[in-house]
Every structure is written in structure tokens, then in C-alpha cells.
């Protein structure tokens, strides 16, 4: 950690609230410009993280007052805000956000994330600091994870770096360190860390800002992704329940599993198995695993991308992925997709169990539906449930999810009270 960054952090730790006030004052001078800048930022963040699945986890480094974290939360991502400054964290804690103290240069990131955001953060990082941060962020992402950030463009200034306080806008009373980068310099740091540059653009007056969307490569062949996105994934939009969003979640979790997987696998086969596994629901929901396998074996497009042996392995994996299957999957691809196919959103699981039970038992009163759903959840999703046993490669999320389900469904009376409150909020029941 450089002296420049360390000294700058001390300024924010001391003047965090003053900085937030100065931003508000600055925005009030030209609200139209401030609104436009906010809209442009949100549009870029939405586009930058578009490849992520609903409920994927995003870490924001240097959240400040938390506006960007709040926006990402509104897009249905799980967001962990962070900042070094205690004053910033106090402001964030008053919002509907999870927040932790994190110095990317000195602290370890102890969880795996699907996305990372660093907005207006690297303006205070020397090139050596940025190299350290980029490598740590790369290691904290699952395969296919996205890293979105912005950096000040060196071409808009006449110096490489400077210590600066401002007379009017953002005046704090002490100088902070500012670092400016050329496009080539920043790109080299990111690619040396292992990232693939997915998108680059300029923003602000005189192209002040350089905007990056970076990705941790999956290793999936580009022609495989192109085929899936053109011929397979759009078909899920015709279904109810298991939409493209669910498939994106399964693909995302499959890549998370691969991070710590000791066995050697073909990443393109993992991706295609996850993409294809529920497609048979177009034919029949109850036997969708069998229908999906039939469709894979008959897919002429797949035969141009994979060998007959590879297609048969993936088809067997698709046939074996269901939690209700009696035996274990015949191959590792089936174990991966079976593990990745388990839900990790507790609230969604509770509501889905209730709704599905109500459909199957239209003559049940509400208390009977709640109790039947509770029993189902315990049979399937508690650590010893048949669904949990189909998770051959548990992630941090699945372990925590099953523990929470077990705790919430333990007492019938408490569960009934909780579900009544949840349904009251969902349906405005009296």
C-alpha cells in the first residue's frame, strides 16, 4: 500500500461526511447536469453487469455514500457495500444495504463474488496499488465474473499525478492524491491481472473518465456461447417459472463450482449442460430431464460443436440432474449441474413452496398449505434432505441456505406465523 493511498484514506476517514455534503452542494448548483450524470452512470452499470444472473453477488469497493450499491440492489443483485472510512460506513448502514470495512490493498476478500464494482476509487491508486487491487479482484471473482470500474484519463490532464484539494467543489481542507492513466497503461494492468476487456468507453467533459467492463475468462469457446445465446437460451422465455434468468443462475453457479473443482472438466461442456438442462420443459414438465436429453442428442447444431461422445455425456448429465432422481448422476457434468440447480434464495424458496403446494392441493385451507409446504421444504432442502444430498459440490451460498431453511422450518407454529406475514405482504391479505 503506497504512502499516497494511505494518506488519502486518512482524509476520507476524517472528512467523509463533509465530502458527502460537498457532493450534494455541488449537485444542487446544476441539478439537471447531476441527474444526467447519475442516469448515465446507472445505464453503464446496468449494461456492465448485464451478463450476471438475478441474485448474483456484487461487491462494491469504496461505496462512499452508497448510491451505486443501492442502484445495483434495485436490479435484484445481492450487494455487499464496503468502504475504509467509518463515516461513509455509518451513512451506508442507515440504508437497506449490507456493508463491511474493506481495504482492497491490505485486507483479504474472504468470499467469492459474481461481480465487483470500483467507481471513482482508483483515482487515488498509484500504478503499483492498481496492480495489487486488480489481481486481488481477479482472484475474488468466479469464472465469468464481471469487474466494472472507471479511471481518470491522463490525456485530459497535463500531469501524471498530483496532490489536490479544491477551492469550491469537493473542498475538504486537506489535499488528496490523484493518479491519471493512459488507456494503454490501464489496459496492460488489467490484462496482466488476467482480465479480458469486454467494453471500453470515455465519459465526461474532454473524455475525463475511462470506463471499463472487464471479465474473468471462463474458457468456454466463443462459438459455443454464440450458439447457446442464439439457439438455446431465447427458448426459455416461452416458459413460466424456469426462465432465462434461472438458467443464467445455474450457469453462474456452475462457474462458481469450477473455481475449487479438483477434477478436470471441459468448461464448454459444463456451460452447455447448464444451458440445456431444462429445455425439455417445452415438451413436458414432469419428464423434462428426459426430453432435454432427447433434444440434445438430436441437435444438429451441437454436433458441429461437440463430438458424439461429448454430446452423450452431456445428455446423460441432463437426464440425471433432478433432485428427485433416485440415483447419483452418472458423470461429473451431471453432478455439477445438479449442484448448481439448487436454489439459494431463501425467501423465494419459501414462497415457491407455498405457491406450488397450493396449486397441487386446491382444497387445502391456508394453514394446511403452509404446513404441507413446510414439510416439503424440510424433506428437500434441510442439510439431510433429498435435494441437499444432490448438491455434490456445495458453495458457500448453498451451505448457508440449507442451514437457514432448517432453522426456519423447525417449529410448525413459528413457521406458520412467518408465512402468514410473508403472504400478507405479498398479497395484501387481511
N, C-alpha and C positions, 0 to 999 in steps of 0.2 A: 504494500500500500504506500503510495507516494506521499510526501510531505504536503504537496499541493491539495490532494484529495482530503487528507486528514484535517488540514486547516479549514478547508471549505465546509466540511461536515460540522465542525465546531460552530461555524457561523450559523448554519441552519438549525443546529440544536439549540442555539441561543435565541435566534430571531425567527423561528418557524412561524409563529402567529403573526408577527409583523410582515413576513413575506406574503402570507395569505391575504392580509388586509391590503397590502400594496397591489396585489393582483386584482382584487375587487375594485379598488380605486381606479386602476389603470383601465379596467373593462368598462367602468361607468363613464369614462371620458368619451368612449366611442362604442356604445352597446351594439350597434349594427355590425361593426367590424369584429367585436368579440363573439357575437353569435355566429357569424360566418366562419370564424376560425374554429369554433367549437364543432360546428357541423362538419367541417372538412376533416377535422381530427377523428370524429366518430365514424365518418364514412370510410376513412382509411383503416381504422382499427377493425371495423366490421369486415371489410374486404380482406385484410391481412390474416384474420383468424377464421375465414370462411371455410377452410378445409377441415376445421375441427368439428367434432360431434357435439350435440347438445349434452350438457352436464360435464363436458371435459373440464379439466382443471387448468386454470391460468394463474401464474404468479406474476404480480406486478412488482418490479423493483423500483424503489423511490416513488411511492404513491403520492407524496405530498398531501394535499387535502382530500384526495380520493375520488375526484370526479371521473377519471378514466376507469377506475375499478368499478364504480357504480354503473357506468355505462355497460361494461362487459357483463356485469351481473344481470342487467336488464335483457341481455341477449341469451340468457339461460345457460351461461357458463358458471362453473363453480370458481370463485375468485378468492385468492389469498393476496391481500394487500400487504405491503411492507414498507418500512422506512427506518432509517437510522435515528432520525430526530424524534425525541419523545413528544415534542409539541405537535408535530404532524400526526403521530400515532394517536394522541388524545383526540384530535379532531376526527380522525378516521373512525375511532371506536364509538363515536356517537352516531355513526351511520350503520346501515344494515350490512356491515362488511366484517369479514374475518381479517385480522391484522396481526403481524408479528414484527419484531425487531430483526432486521437483517442488513448486514453489511456484506455485499456481494464479494468484496475483496478479502475479507477476513473470516467470514462465517461459512459454515458448510450448509448446503441445501440438502436437507435430510429426507426429502420426498421427491418422487418423480412427477413431472408435470407434462401436460399436453401443449401448453403454450407459455411463453414468457414475454412480458412487456416491459420495456425500459424507455420511458418518454421524458425527454428533456433531462436525462440523467447523465449521459456520457459527455455532456458539455463540460463536466468537471473532472474528466478522467484523462490522465496522460496516456500516450500510446501504450506504455507498459501496463498501466492499470486496465486499459481496454482489452489487451491481450489476455490478461488473467480472467477478467469478467466473462469474455466470450467463451473461453474454454470451460469455465465452471457452468455457464448456462447450457452449453452443448451437452455436458455430462448430466445435467438435470432434466433433460428432455427425453421423452420416449422417441422411438423411431417415427419419423414423420411429424414430429412436434414442430411448432412454429415459434419463431422469435421475431418480434416486431419492435423496432426502435427508430429513433431519429438522432441525428448528429449535426452540429453546426458546420456549414460548408466553408472551408478555408478560402475558397475563391471570392467569397463575399467580404473578406476582410484583408487587411494588409499585413497581418502578423500571424504567426503560428499559434501563439498562446499569449495570455495576458492575465494580470490581476486587475479586477474591475469592481467598482461599486457604481451605482447610477445616481445621478443628481435628482432625477424626478421619478422615473418609472422604476419600480422594484428597489428603491433605495433602502438599505438595511443599516448603514453606518459602518460596515466593515467590508473590506474587499474579499471577493471570491475568485477562485482560479477558473479560467475558461480556456478550453482547448478546441482548436479548429482543425478539421481534417480535410484532405483531398479525397475525392471519390476513390481513387486508386489505392490510397493508403488504408482507408476503411475497409474496402473490399478485400484487400490482402489479409488484414487481421481476421476478418470473419471467415474467409475461405481456409486460412491456415488453421483455424479452430475446428474445421470440419464442415461448416455450413455450406449449403447451396443457396445462392441468391435467387429468390423467386420473383422479386419485384424491386425496382428502384425508381424513385422519382424525387423531384425537387418541390419545395413548398416555401411560401413566404416571399416577401419583397426581396428582389435581387437574388432569388434562389437561396435564401439564407439557410434553409434546412435541407438536409438529405434524409430521405425516408427509405428504410429498408424492411423488406419482408424476407426472412431467412428460414430455411428448413433443415432439420436434421435428416439426412437422406435415409430412405427406407431400404434401398437396394432392390425395390420392385422394378422390373423392367418397364420402361415408359410405354411400350406398345401394349403391355398388359393393362396398365392403368387406363390408357386411351380406350381400349376395347370395353373395359368394365364401365367406364363413365358414359360411353356412347350406347352400349347394347344391353347392359345388365341393370345398373343402378336406377335408371329412369323408370323401369318397370315397377319398382316398389311404390311409386307414387299412386299406383292404381289400387293399392291395398289399404285396408283400415287397420290401424294398430301397429303393424310391422312396416313402418315406412322407411324411406331412405335414411331418416335420422337414426333409427335403430341400427341399421346396417352400418352406418358410419361409426356408431358406438362400438359395435363388435369389431370392426376393422381397427379402430383406435386401441381397444383393449388387447387385441391380438398383438399389435406392435409393442404395447407395454410389456406383455408377457415375454416377448423375444429378447428384451434387454438382459434378463438374467437367465435365459434358457441355455442350458449346457449342451443339449443335443443340437446337432447340425441340421438345419432345415433349408428348404428353398423358399425364400421370402416371397417370391412371386406366387408360389402355390399357397402360402398362408393367406396372402391378400385375396386371391381368387376364391378360395374356400370360404372365407368370411363374407365376401361379396355375394356369393351364390347361395349360401346355406338356407335361406328362407324363401327363395324364389318360387318353390313349389306351392306356396300358399295361393298362387294364382289359380291353381288347379283344385286343390283340396287342402283345407286347413289341418285336418286330423292326420293326414298322411303326407304332409308337405315335405318331410325329410326324404321320403321315397321318391316323390315327384321331382324334387330338386335334383336328386342324383340322376334320375332318368333324363332330365333336361341337360345336365352337364355332359352325359355320355353321348347325347345326340347333337350337341352344339358344334356345328362345323367351324364356327369362328374360333372356338377353343382349340380345335385340332390344328390350327395354324400357329398356335402359340405354345402348346404343350404336347408332349408325346402321349401315346395311348396309355402307357404305364402311369404317367403323371396324372392324367385325367381320371383313371380308375382309382388311384389313391385319393384324389380329392373327392370323387363321388362317394367312396366308402366313408370318408370323413363326414360328409354332409349327411349321409344316412344315419350315422352314429351320434350326431351332436345333441339330440334331445335329452333333456334332464330325466324324462320318464323312461328312457331306454333301459332295459334290464341289464345288459352287459356293458363293459367298458368299450370305448372306441377301439377299432382295430389298428389304428395308426396314430402317430403323433399329431397329425394335422386335425384329426377328429378331437383329440384331447385339447388342443389349443382353441378351436372354435367353440367346443363345449364350455370351456372355462370362460372364454370371452363373451359368451352368450348370456351369462347370468347378469341380472340387473344389480345395480349398486345404489340406486336412488331409493332410499327407504320410504319416503312419502309417496312416491309414485307406486312403489310395490304394494303399500297398504291400500291405496285407492284402487289399483288394478285388481287386487284380490277381492275387494268388496264388490266392485262392478261386475266382475266375471262370475262371482258366486250368485249375485242377484239375477243375472241372465239365466244361469243354469237352474235356479230354484225360484221361479216366479211366484210360487205360493208361500214362500217363507215370509214371516214378518221381519222387521228390520233387525231386531235382536238376534233372530236365528241366522240371518245373513251374516251379521258381524261375527257371531261365534263360529259359523262354518268357515268363514274366511280366515279367522284366527287359527283354527285347527290346520287348515291347508298351509298357511304360512309356516307354522311350526313343523309340519311334516316335510316341507320342501326346503325352507331357507335357513332354519337354525343350523348351527355347526354340524349337527349329526343328521340333517335332513337329506332326502334323496337328491335334491337339487344341489346342495352344498357338496355332496360327495362327487358330483360330476365336475367340480372345479379342480382340475388336476394341477393347475398352475395358479394358485391364488395370488392376487395382488394385494397391496395394502388396502385398496378400496373394498374388495370383496370380503376380506377378513373382518374389517370394521363393520361392514354392512350386516353380515350374518350375526355378529355379536349383538348389534343393535336390535335386529329383528327378534332374536332370542329373548332379550330383555323386555322389549315392548309387549310381546305376546305371552309372557309368562303368567300373568294374572288375568283371568277372563273378565272380571269386573272392571279393573283399571283399563283394559283394552277397549271394553265397550264404551266407557266414558270418553276415552280419547277419540274413538272413531265417530262417535256422535258429534263431537266438537269439530272434527275434520269435515264431516259431511255437512254440518251446519254452515261452515264457511264456504264449502264448495257449492252447495245448492240453496243457500239461504233458507234452510229449513227452520221452522219454529219449534 
